[in-house]
Amino acid sequence: MSAVRIKSLPVAPGRLARPSRKSAVVQCSTPGPAPGPADGPNNNNKRGLKPGSGAGKKAKQPGLYEVQVVTPPPRSLGIYALPPNTQCGEEIDVEGQGYVVTTVVLQYKLRGGKYVRDHNRLDVQPTGRWLVNQMLENLIKARYVGPTGSQD
């Protein structure tokens, strides 16, 4: 069994346009501070990896999420039991490696006149990659403060 640890990072979530399938998609729009050590006790999840989490399985219940790395090439890390209120910007540890949640996807299907939860997915980036992306984004947004005019 592998341990899954969650750290919360303060990030203001934004909303994106909904895909054709009925989904609630939340993506981080404002960068938060760099992930650091968690405040308080170690938040290890004792449940860990759900047995039999194959490629054809779907995470349907609240608290079960398919964790997918979005950096090229995208790959699935499996189905994990995490708190149902897992949000963007939180850092999770999966099998000893740190990841930052960038997108939370909850998909629903219409069955019998009611929407039923069909799939839960967390899109994550490795912590190092997330930090590099945040630094590059800050460089792009930075204003040039230097001498104006021609430099001879």
N, C-alpha and C positions, 0 to 999 in steps of 0.2 A: 504494500500500500504506500502511496506517495503522499507527502504532506502538502497541503495547499495553504499558503499564508496570504492574508489580505492586509494591505495598508491603505488608508484613505488619504487622498490628496485633494485639497480644496480647488476644484475646477468648476467654473460656471458652465453648465451644459447649454447647448443650443439645439434647435430643431432643424431637421432637413426635410425636403419634400418626400412624401411617401412613395414607395415603389408601387408597381401595379398590384402586387399581392398585398393584402391588408397587413401592415406591419407598423410597429412603433419603433422608429429609429432615433436614437439620441447620439449625437457626436460632439466631442469636445470642441468648443470654438475658441475659448480663451485659454492660453497656456497657464498652467499652475506652476508652483515651485518644483524644483527637482525632487524626485523621490528620495526620502531619507529614512532613518530608522523610525519605527513606529513608536508612538507614545504609549506607554503602559505595557501590559504583559504581552507575551508572544501570542498572536492570534492564529494558532495552528488549527486547521480543520481536521478533525479525527476521521471524517467519512472518506476523504480522499477520492480516488478514482472509482467510478461506478463499474462494477464487474460487467464484462461483456460489451464494452463500449467499442463496437466495430464501426466501420465506415457507413453501414446502412442504418444505424440507430439514430434516433432523434431524441433530443432533450426536450420533453414536453412538460414535465412538472415544474412548478416554481422551485427555484433553488438548484436545478440541474441545468448546466450550460455546456454547450459545445464551445471549447476554447480553440480559436483559429488564429494563427499568426498571419498577419496581412502583408508582411514584407516579402518581396519576391524571392523565391516562389512561395505562394500561399500554401500553408499546410495546416492540418488539424492536429491538435495535441490530444484530443479525446474529449470525453464527457466527464465533467467534474461537478461535485456537489459544492456549491458556494452559497453564501447568504443571498436571499432573494432580492435584497436591496443593493446589490453590487452596481456601481455607477462608473461613469467615465472618470478617468484620472486616478483610479485606484490601482495600486501596485499589487500584483499577485505573484506568488512563488509557485511554480509548477515543476516538480521533480528537480528542485535545486536551482532553477534558473528564474530570474526576475523578469516580469512582463508588466507593462502598463496598459490598462484597458483604454482603448480609443473609441470603440463603438459598442453599444449594447443593442441587440436586435431581438425583438419579441414578435414572432409571426403568428398570425391567427388565420383560421379557415372558417368559412361559413358552412355549418353542418346543421341541418334541421331547423333553419331559421335563426340560429344563434352562432355567435363567433366563439370558437373553441381554440385554445392555445395549441399551436402546431409545432413550434420550434423556438428554442432559446439559443442565442449565440453571442459570444463575446469575441470581438475582434481585438487583438492585442499586438503590441510591438515590443521587442526586447528593450529593456530599460536603457541600455547604451544607445541604441538606435533612436529611441524617443528623445534622449537628451541632445543628441546631435541635431535632430530635426528641430527641436526648440531653439537651439543656438542659431541655426541657419535661418529660421523664421525671424528671429530677432534682428539678425544682420540685414535681412531684406527690408524690414520695417524701419530700420534706423535712419535717422536724418543726417545728412552730411553737414558737419559744423566745421567749416574751414574758411580760409580766405577766398573771397570772391574775385572775379576778374581774371585777367590773363596773368599767368605765372611765368615770368622771364628769368 
